[in-house]
Structure formats: structure tokens, C-alpha cells
Amino acid sequence: MSVDNQSCENSGDLKTYQHHVYAVWYSLILAPGLLGNVLALWVFRVYIKETKKAVVFMMNLAVADLLQVLSLPLRIYYYLNNTWPFGHFLCMVCFYIKYVNMYASIYFLVCISVRRCELIMRPLRYNSPRKKGDLLICAVGWLFVCLACLPIPLLRIPISDSDKDPVCFAELPMRQVSSSEAWALLIIAELTGFIIPLILVLACACLTAGSLKTLTEGAVHDHGEKRKALRMVLSCAAVFLLCFVPYHVTFPLDFMVKANTVKSCSFRGLILRTHPVTLCLASLNCTLDPLMYYFTTKEFWRRLSHHDVTEVGAGGHRRRSCITGGDTAVPACNSTDDDERVIMMS
């Protein structure tokens, strides 16, 4: 922390506050995030062939969330013990995964919103599964996010094994970069990682909501199907607004404070104590996304609530056990037909 920062805020008190916030928050989201995303992947593996309604995108979103959750125990250890004994490489991996998860989640939320909106507005174009196309979109998204997030660990100076209390994550010292380079990175990150995705998600929500009132040539006329799509798109927008908007509002302000362009001590203190909270909110998506799947995807809650279990047997045969489905009991049934129809996700 710079001299200007120390004159306004006691660095020891600020560090204690930040570590307490992070340790408590990450401990709270660890168990539900792990359980929810493991269950999501367990359900989606059955419906991976039905890519028409964004299943592949939701599966990739669950993978991104699970990667973040698996890094939380090491983060919790650091914030509770105020030291990092696991070496610089593992520190950088956990640090990197945090931001890869954030921007991969933003990317796949946009993909889900766009796909659901397209299915309502132009269903004939997407009348059949497009697995290869969706897989390509996912691969390109992962590659772009992983490359775009590389400056985050590369701009940090490695910790020394001889340090008595080695630090990690945002407390690692930054490499020297020019002011113009820093501002360029900030603007690109905000534009591509936040502003453009926000516009796309909100536009999809508006278009899907508007489809309930207007009839478009070739569009879906079934209001029940449109409402299901609207629930999904609105859920994506809600997760985006709650988790990622606060962080990307405080992120440039935090940058300005650490660059000493903000001189007001009260405003500096407010930002330095608010930014960790918004970073925690950005981590909340790993627990909210499974809830979004459950409440907006018919097959997800039906499979979990009514124990509709599908197992894959030897040689790729699918065996399905049908238990009660509604008020009428349905006898258990088994099928080993390779071509058994997988019910589409709503």
C-alpha cells in the first residue's frame, strides 16, 4: 500500500477486515456451491445430446463454477491464517481460476440468454440440436477467457519462499506498468467483460418479454413456452446484475484509489472496504447458478424432485427407471433401447 493510502487507512486494520470478509463468505458458499454444481453436472450429462435449449452452455457454466469452488478451501486457509505455505505456482493458479470463472460465467450466461431468445424469436432456424456448433462456441469462449485473464497473474511479482509470512492473491505486489497501459487494460476489461455482455443480456430479456405481446413471423406462439424461456433469460439477467454489476462498478474505482488518483480519505476508505464485498458477490454466482437451473429447467427439477433416474449401462445402453410423476403413480420401467428418446429440457 502506498504512503498516501497509509495516511488515510491503517493497512493492518484494512487487511484484517478484508481477510475476515473473505474467510466468512467463502466458507458460506463452499458447501452449497460444491453440492449444487456436482448435481448440475450429474443431471446435464443425461441431456447433453439435447443441445437445442442451451444444455451445453449450462454444463460449461457448471464446470466454471465448480472450478472456482474447488479453489475455495485454499483461499479460506490463507485468509484464516494470514500466510500462504503452498508456493507461488499454486497461488497463481487459484488467483487465475477466480477470474477465469467470473468471465467464463459471464460468457456462458450471455450464451444461454441469446440461445433461449433465438429459440423463441426464430425457432425454425434452431429446430434441431446443434451440438457441434455449440461445442465450438464453448471452446472459443474458454480460449478467449483464458487468454484474456492471463495478464492478471502475469502482472504480479512472485512471492519468495524465504518470506516469513508469504502473501497471495490481490496482496501480491504489482509489476510496474505505465499509466497508459494500465488504463488501456482497465477499459478493455470493462468493455469486453462487462458492458457488452450486460447489453446483450438485457437486450435478450427485453426481446423475450416483448415476444409475449407481439407475434413475429416464424416465432413461437405458445405463451407457455415463451414464459419458460423468459424465466430462464430473466434468471440469467438477475444473476448477472446481482453478482457482476457491483464488482465492475467498484473495480475501476478501486483501481483509481490504488493509483492514488483519488485524494479524499473518506471516499478512499469507502472504496477499499466496499470492493471486497463486491468481489464476494461476484463469487456468489457459483451457488446461484444451480438454483437457476432448478427453478427454470423442467427436466432439472423433475429429475431431482421425482427421482427420475437415468443410468448409462455397458456398451452405451441407456436404462431408465420411471417412478411417480405427479398424482398418478407410474410403474417402474426399464429400457435398453439405444435410440430411446431423451425428453427435451424446457
QUIFENZI-V887349 format. One record per residue. RES is the residue in one letter. SS is DSSP state (alpha for helix, beta for strand, coil for the rest). OMEGA is omega in degrees with one decimal (NA if undefined). Layout:
# QUIFENZI-V887349
res=RES ss=SS omega=OMEGA
res=RES ss=SS omega=OMEGA
This chain:
# QUIFENZI-V887349
res=M ss=coil omega=-176.4
res=S ss=coil omega=178.3
res=V ss=alpha omega=179.3
res=D ss=alpha omega=179.0
res=N ss=alpha omega=-178.1
res=Q ss=alpha omega=-179.5
res=S ss=alpha omega=-179.7
res=C ss=alpha omega=-170.8
res=E ss=coil omega=176.4
res=N ss=coil omega=-173.9
res=S ss=alpha omega=179.3
res=G ss=alpha omega=178.4
res=D ss=alpha omega=-179.9
res=L ss=alpha omega=179.1
res=K ss=alpha omega=178.4
res=T ss=alpha omega=178.5
res=Y ss=alpha omega=-178.1
res=Q ss=alpha omega=-179.5
res=H ss=alpha omega=178.9
res=H ss=alpha omega=-179.8
res=V ss=alpha omega=-177.1
res=Y ss=alpha omega=-177.2
res=A ss=alpha omega=-179.3
res=V ss=alpha omega=-175.6
res=W ss=alpha omega=-178.2
res=Y ss=alpha omega=176.8
res=S ss=alpha omega=-179.1
res=L ss=alpha omega=-174.9
res=I ss=alpha omega=-176.0
res=L ss=alpha omega=-175.3
res=A ss=alpha omega=179.9
res=P ss=alpha omega=178.6
res=G ss=alpha omega=179.5
res=L ss=alpha omega=-178.7
res=L ss=alpha omega=-176.3
res=G ss=alpha omega=-176.9
res=N ss=alpha omega=173.4
res=V ss=alpha omega=176.6
res=L ss=alpha omega=179.9
res=A ss=alpha omega=178.9
res=L ss=alpha omega=178.2
res=W ss=alpha omega=178.9
res=V ss=alpha omega=-174.0
res=F ss=alpha omega=-179.2
res=R ss=coil omega=178.7
res=V ss=coil omega=-172.8
res=Y ss=coil omega=-175.8
res=I ss=coil omega=-179.8
res=K ss=coil omega=-178.8
res=E ss=coil omega=-176.9
res=T ss=alpha omega=-174.7
res=K ss=alpha omega=-175.5
res=K ss=alpha omega=168.5
res=A ss=coil omega=-179.9
res=V ss=alpha omega=-179.7
res=V ss=alpha omega=179.6
res=F ss=alpha omega=178.3
res=M ss=alpha omega=178.5
res=M ss=alpha omega=177.3
res=N ss=alpha omega=175.6
res=L ss=alpha omega=177.6
res=A ss=alpha omega=176.9
res=V ss=alpha omega=178.7
res=A ss=alpha omega=178.9
res=D ss=alpha omega=-179.0
res=L ss=alpha omega=177.6
res=L ss=alpha omega=178.8
res=Q ss=alpha omega=-178.5
res=V ss=alpha omega=-178.5
res=L ss=alpha omega=177.7
res=S ss=alpha omega=-175.0
res=L ss=alpha omega=-179.9
res=P ss=alpha omega=178.8
res=L ss=alpha omega=176.2
res=R ss=alpha omega=179.8
res=I ss=alpha omega=178.2
res=Y ss=alpha omega=-177.8
res=Y ss=alpha omega=-175.8
res=Y ss=alpha omega=175.9
res=L ss=alpha omega=-174.1
res=N ss=alpha omega=176.7
res=N ss=coil omega=176.6
res=T ss=coil omega=-178.3
res=W ss=coil omega=-177.3
res=P ss=coil omega=-170.7
res=F ss=coil omega=176.8
res=G ss=coil omega=-174.5
res=H ss=alpha omega=-176.6
res=F ss=alpha omega=-179.4
res=L ss=alpha omega=175.3
res=C ss=alpha omega=-179.0
res=M ss=alpha omega=178.8
res=V ss=alpha omega=179.8
res=C ss=alpha omega=179.4
res=F ss=alpha omega=-179.0
res=Y ss=alpha omega=-178.3
res=I ss=alpha omega=-179.7
res=K ss=alpha omega=-176.5
res=Y ss=alpha omega=173.1
res=V ss=alpha omega=177.6
res=N ss=alpha omega=-177.2
res=M ss=alpha omega=-174.6
res=Y ss=alpha omega=171.5
res=A ss=alpha omega=177.4
res=S ss=alpha omega=177.4
res=I ss=alpha omega=-178.8
res=Y ss=alpha omega=-175.6
res=F ss=alpha omega=171.6
res=L ss=alpha omega=176.3
res=V ss=alpha omega=-179.9
res=C ss=alpha omega=179.3
res=I ss=alpha omega=-179.1
res=S ss=alpha omega=-179.0
res=V ss=alpha omega=-178.4
res=R ss=alpha omega=179.8
res=R ss=alpha omega=177.6
res=C ss=alpha omega=179.8
res=E ss=alpha omega=179.9
res=L ss=alpha omega=178.4
res=I ss=alpha omega=-175.4
res=M ss=alpha omega=-177.8
res=R ss=coil omega=-174.4
res=P ss=coil omega=-177.6
res=L ss=coil omega=179.6
res=R ss=coil omega=-178.0
res=Y ss=coil omega=-175.5
res=N ss=coil omega=179.7
res=S ss=coil omega=180.0
res=P ss=coil omega=-179.1
res=R ss=coil omega=-171.8
res=K ss=alpha omega=-177.1
res=K ss=alpha omega=179.1
res=G ss=alpha omega=179.5
res=D ss=alpha omega=178.3
res=L ss=alpha omega=177.2
res=L ss=alpha omega=177.4
res=I ss=alpha omega=179.1
res=C ss=alpha omega=-179.3
res=A ss=alpha omega=178.4
res=V ss=alpha omega=179.4
res=G ss=alpha omega=178.2
res=W ss=alpha omega=-179.4
res=L ss=alpha omega=-179.6
res=F ss=alpha omega=-178.0
res=V ss=alpha omega=-178.5
res=C ss=alpha omega=178.7
res=L ss=alpha omega=-177.8
res=A ss=alpha omega=-178.8
res=C ss=coil omega=-178.6
res=L ss=alpha omega=178.5
res=P ss=alpha omega=-176.8
res=I ss=alpha omega=176.0
res=P ss=alpha omega=-176.3
res=L ss=alpha omega=179.9
res=L ss=coil omega=179.8
res=R ss=beta omega=178.7
res=I ss=coil omega=-177.8
res=P ss=coil omega=176.1
res=I ss=coil omega=179.7
res=S ss=coil omega=178.9
res=D ss=coil omega=-178.8
res=S ss=coil omega=179.0
res=D ss=coil omega=-179.3
res=K ss=coil omega=178.4
res=D ss=coil omega=-176.5
res=P ss=coil omega=-179.3
res=V ss=coil omega=-178.8
res=C ss=coil omega=175.9
res=F ss=alpha omega=-173.9
res=A ss=alpha omega=-179.6
res=E ss=alpha omega=173.4
res=L ss=coil omega=178.8
res=P ss=coil omega=-179.7
res=M ss=beta omega=170.7
res=R ss=coil omega=-179.9
res=Q ss=coil omega=173.4
res=V ss=coil omega=179.9
res=S ss=coil omega=179.9
res=S ss=alpha omega=-179.4
res=S ss=alpha omega=177.9
res=E ss=alpha omega=-179.9
res=A ss=alpha omega=179.5
res=W ss=alpha omega=178.2
res=A ss=alpha omega=178.1
res=L ss=alpha omega=-180.0
res=L ss=alpha omega=-178.1
res=I ss=alpha omega=179.0
res=I ss=alpha omega=-180.0
res=A ss=alpha omega=-179.6
res=E ss=alpha omega=-176.9
res=L ss=alpha omega=-175.6
res=T ss=alpha omega=-175.9
res=G ss=alpha omega=-176.2
res=F ss=alpha omega=-171.0
res=I ss=alpha omega=-179.8
res=I ss=alpha omega=176.5
res=P ss=alpha omega=179.1
res=L ss=alpha omega=179.1
res=I ss=alpha omega=-178.6
res=L ss=alpha omega=-179.1
res=V ss=alpha omega=179.7
res=L ss=alpha omega=178.0
res=A ss=alpha omega=178.2
res=C ss=alpha omega=178.5
res=A ss=alpha omega=179.9
res=C ss=alpha omega=-179.9
res=L ss=alpha omega=179.9
res=T ss=alpha omega=177.2
res=A ss=alpha omega=179.5
res=G ss=alpha omega=-180.0
res=S ss=coil omega=177.2
res=L ss=coil omega=-176.4
res=K ss=coil omega=-176.4
res=T ss=coil omega=177.6
res=L ss=coil omega=178.7
res=T ss=coil omega=-179.2
res=E ss=coil omega=-179.8
res=G ss=coil omega=-177.9
res=A ss=coil omega=178.3
res=V ss=coil omega=-179.8
res=H ss=coil omega=-179.6
res=D ss=coil omega=-176.9
res=H ss=alpha omega=177.0
res=G ss=alpha omega=177.5
res=E ss=alpha omega=178.9
res=K ss=alpha omega=179.5
res=R ss=alpha omega=176.8
res=K ss=alpha omega=178.5
res=A ss=alpha omega=179.9
res=L ss=alpha omega=177.3
res=R ss=alpha omega=179.9
res=M ss=alpha omega=-177.8
res=V ss=alpha omega=178.1
res=L ss=alpha omega=176.8
res=S ss=alpha omega=176.3
res=C ss=alpha omega=179.8
res=A ss=alpha omega=-179.7
res=A ss=alpha omega=177.5
res=V ss=alpha omega=179.8
res=F ss=alpha omega=-176.5
res=L ss=alpha omega=-177.3
res=L ss=alpha omega=-171.8
res=C ss=alpha omega=-167.8
res=F ss=alpha omega=179.0
res=V ss=alpha omega=179.8
res=P ss=alpha omega=-179.3
res=Y ss=alpha omega=-176.3
res=H ss=alpha omega=170.9
res=V ss=alpha omega=-177.9
res=T ss=alpha omega=-177.1
res=F ss=alpha omega=177.5
res=P ss=alpha omega=177.6
res=L ss=alpha omega=177.1
res=D ss=alpha omega=177.7
res=F ss=alpha omega=-179.8
res=M ss=alpha omega=178.3
res=V ss=alpha omega=-177.6
res=K ss=alpha omega=174.5
res=A ss=coil omega=177.8
res=N ss=coil omega=174.4
res=T ss=coil omega=175.8
res=V ss=coil omega=-174.3
res=K ss=coil omega=-178.1
res=S ss=coil omega=-177.9
res=C ss=alpha omega=-178.8
res=S ss=alpha omega=179.5
res=F ss=alpha omega=177.2
res=R ss=alpha omega=-179.7
res=G ss=alpha omega=178.8
res=L ss=alpha omega=-178.6
res=I ss=alpha omega=-176.9
res=L ss=alpha omega=178.2
res=R ss=alpha omega=179.0
res=T ss=alpha omega=-176.4
res=H ss=alpha omega=176.4
res=P ss=alpha omega=179.1
res=V ss=alpha omega=179.5
res=T ss=alpha omega=175.3
res=L ss=alpha omega=175.6
res=C ss=alpha omega=177.3
res=L ss=alpha omega=177.9
res=A ss=alpha omega=177.4
res=S ss=alpha omega=-176.7
res=L ss=coil omega=-177.1
res=N ss=alpha omega=-179.1
res=C ss=alpha omega=174.4
res=T ss=alpha omega=179.6
res=L ss=alpha omega=-178.7
res=D ss=alpha omega=176.5
res=P ss=alpha omega=176.4
res=L ss=alpha omega=177.7
res=M ss=alpha omega=177.8
res=Y ss=alpha omega=-173.9
res=Y ss=alpha omega=-173.1
res=F ss=alpha omega=-178.1
res=T ss=alpha omega=-177.1
res=T ss=coil omega=-173.5
res=K ss=alpha omega=-175.9
res=E ss=alpha omega=-179.9
res=F ss=alpha omega=-178.1
res=W ss=alpha omega=178.5
res=R ss=alpha omega=-179.3
res=R ss=alpha omega=-179.1
res=L ss=alpha omega=-174.5
res=S ss=alpha omega=-175.4
res=H ss=coil omega=173.2
res=H ss=coil omega=177.4
res=D ss=coil omega=-169.0
res=V ss=beta omega=175.3
res=T ss=beta omega=179.3
res=E ss=beta omega=177.9
res=V ss=beta omega=-176.9
res=G ss=coil omega=-178.8
res=A ss=alpha omega=178.4
res=G ss=alpha omega=175.9
res=G ss=alpha omega=178.8
res=H ss=coil omega=178.3
res=R ss=beta omega=178.7
res=R ss=beta omega=-172.7
res=R ss=beta omega=176.6
res=S ss=beta omega=-178.2
res=C ss=coil omega=177.3
res=I ss=coil omega=-172.2
res=T ss=coil omega=179.0
res=G ss=coil omega=-179.8
res=G ss=coil omega=-176.9
res=D ss=coil omega=-176.9
res=T ss=coil omega=-179.0
res=A ss=coil omega=179.1
res=V ss=coil omega=-178.4
res=P ss=coil omega=177.3
res=A ss=coil omega=-178.9
res=C ss=coil omega=178.4
res=N ss=coil omega=177.7
res=S ss=coil omega=177.8
res=T ss=coil omega=-179.6
res=D ss=coil omega=-178.5
res=D ss=coil omega=-174.8
res=D ss=coil omega=-178.2
res=E ss=coil omega=-176.5
res=R ss=coil omega=173.1
res=V ss=coil omega=-177.4
res=I ss=coil omega=-177.0
res=M ss=coil omega=178.1
res=M ss=coil omega=-179.4
res=S ss=coil omega=NA
